[in-house]
Every structure is written in C-alpha cells, then in structure tokens.
Amino acid sequence: MPTTNINKIKTSRPNLYLRVAQGHFATNHSHSNYYIDVAAQKSRLSEATAVAEALCSDYSYSMKIVDTILCLDGTEVLGTCLARELTQNEFINVNAHQTIYVVTPEHTIGSQLMFRDNIAPMIKGKHVLVLAVSIATGYTAQAAIEAIKYYGGEVVGLASIFATAKECGGYPVNSVFNPNDLQGYFTVPSHECPLCKEGKKLDALINCHGFSKLN
C-alpha cells in the first residue's frame, strides 16, 4: 500500500484535512477498512493549530476548567496548540488560571500508564483533558481514564482528531472527524471482520505511528 493511495478529504477550514486510505488494516485490538493518516496533524504546526481551533469551537460554553492535557499517541504538538487556544481570552471561562500543563504518560510492560514523581503533581487534583489521535475501540482512552483517577486527577473529557463515539468510559468525546466522514467505515474485533470472512488479506498493520505494509 504505497502512500500515494492516501486521499485528502478537505474541509471548510484552511489547513484542516482528513487523510485516509481504504483497504484491510489491523491494529492491536481491531480490523478496519480505513487507515487514517494523522502524521501531519501531529507534527506540522499549521495543521495542528487548525485541529486545535476546530476542537476548541465546541468548548466555548460547555467545557469545564482544564488544568492539564494528557497527550496520547504522540500528540504533544497538537496538545500544545490546544493549550494555547484554551488559554486565549475568549476561553477564560474554560481555564481560570490561564495556564495548562501538557504531559505524556509512560507505558509499563503491561501497557498500563504511569507518571513519574515529578509529573504526578500535574495530574493529582487537576482537571485533565485526554487528547488522542483517534478513539475507536476505546482501549487506550479507557487506560488513560483509569490512570488519571489512580493518580488523583479528575477527567473532564476526551478529545481526538477522529472518534467513532461521543462518549467513552462515561465521559464526553469531542472529535473533528467521525465515521460520517468516511463512506462505509467500520472497525470491529478481528473475529468479526467482514473482509477476513471474504478471504481478503491484510494490507498493513497500523497504529498511532503509521502503517507497515504486509504485501
């Protein structure tokens, strides 16, 4: 699956796109018929800013105070842009202190999330927004919710570039894109995959870092 097969879906916002490829893809937890390429939105300032602005448009009146943004899947650049947007004057009702911690967790061998002693105070007693590349199966997001609670923080919501649901673990999910943007999109456990049942081989293994071709 060469990268030239990735198509760009434009939106009404400059520098805001959804890059996708259709095929048969596998993650650690599921199979899907779409690969969503978010590399540019995670690493290119102009695109990360556009995503942050889009996410903030839903937070003007409904969001609680955010003290900390917990960045999953390598979203630190996006998290920084989101923190900057949320501390602008028009969002003063969202962040009373006009400053936000932007942190990332470590992963243990058992895939649990942990925070070092110098980072834990940025979670404990803080209102934490979870930021992810995508929320589909919810495994990673749920692990983040559990870690925040364990370290004494309060989850105020989840944000992502792409999400298949409006809530996860009982918390609201705000995303820029959803399955309505992708015709026929599905993500299912591997044993329920219709493409596998049709005998179609996998095109690539995918995760938050990208894809690895299999044929």
CORSULNOR-V64732 format. One record per residue. N is the residue number from 1. RES is the residue in one small letter. PSI is psi in whole degrees, -180 to 180 (999 if undefined). Layout:
n->{N	N}
res->{RES	RES}
psi->{PSI	PSI}
This chain:
n->{1	2	3	4	5	6	7	8	9	10	11	12	13	14	15	16	17	18	19	20	21	22	23	24	25	26	27	28	29	30	31	32	33	34	35	36	37	38	39	40	41	42	43	44	45	46	47	48	49	50	51	52	53	54	55	56	57	58	59	60	61	62	63	64	65	66	67	68	69	70	71	72	73	74	75	76	77	78	79	80	81	82	83	84	85	86	87	88	89	90	91	92	93	94	95	96	97	98	99	100	101	102	103	104	105	106	107	108	109	110	111	112	113	114	115	116	117	118	119	120	121	122	123	124	125	126	127	128	129	130	131	132	133	134	135	136	137	138	139	140	141	142	143	144	145	146	147	148	149	150	151	152	153	154	155	156	157	158	159	160	161	162	163	164	165	166	167	168	169	170	171	172	173	174	175	176	177	178	179	180	181	182	183	184	185	186	187	188	189	190	191	192	193	194	195	196	197	198	199	200	201	202	203	204	205	206	207	208	209	210	211	212	213	214	215}
res->{m	p	t	t	n	i	n	k	i	k	t	s	r	p	n	l	y	l	r	v	a	q	g	h	f	a	t	n	h	s	h	s	n	y	y	i	d	v	a	a	q	k	s	r	l	s	e	a	t	a	v	a	e	a	l	c	s	d	y	s	y	s	m	k	i	v	d	t	i	l	c	l	d	g	t	e	v	l	g	t	c	l	a	r	e	l	t	q	n	e	f	i	n	v	n	a	h	q	t	i	y	v	v	t	p	e	h	t	i	g	s	q	l	m	f	r	d	n	i	a	p	m	i	k	g	k	h	v	l	v	l	a	v	s	i	a	t	g	y	t	a	q	a	a	i	e	a	i	k	y	y	g	g	e	v	v	g	l	a	s	i	f	a	t	a	k	e	c	g	g	y	p	v	n	s	v	f	n	p	n	d	l	q	g	y	f	t	v	p	s	h	e	c	p	l	c	k	e	g	k	k	l	d	a	l	i	n	c	h	g	f	s	k	l	n}
psi->{92	156	-18	-14	-5	125	149	119	117	157	-179	-12	134	143	16	110	161	116	125	159	141	146	-148	110	151	136	-174	-25	-12	173	149	159	6	140	126	115	110	16	-44	-38	-22	-21	-15	123	-45	-40	-38	-39	-42	-41	-44	-42	-41	-42	-40	-24	-24	-4	1	-41	-15	-15	142	177	138	117	-32	139	120	113	120	161	27	33	28	-40	-47	-40	-39	-42	-40	-41	-41	-43	-41	-16	9	162	-37	-13	24	-27	-19	-40	102	-27	-11	35	148	136	140	110	161	147	165	159	131	175	-33	15	15	156	143	161	136	164	-31	-15	-31	-38	-17	-8	-46	126	8	155	116	129	126	128	126	162	-51	154	102	-72	-29	-1	-50	-42	-42	-38	-38	-41	-46	-40	-43	-45	-42	-39	10	18	170	120	129	-8	177	145	146	163	-43	139	148	-7	161	-4	153	123	23	5	147	144	126	125	157	-40	157	177	-21	-19	-9	113	124	15	141	152	123	161	150	-37	-10	4	121	-30	-37	-41	-26	-3	14	131	157	140	-37	157	135	151	-167	-15	-21	-148	155	116	146	-14	999}
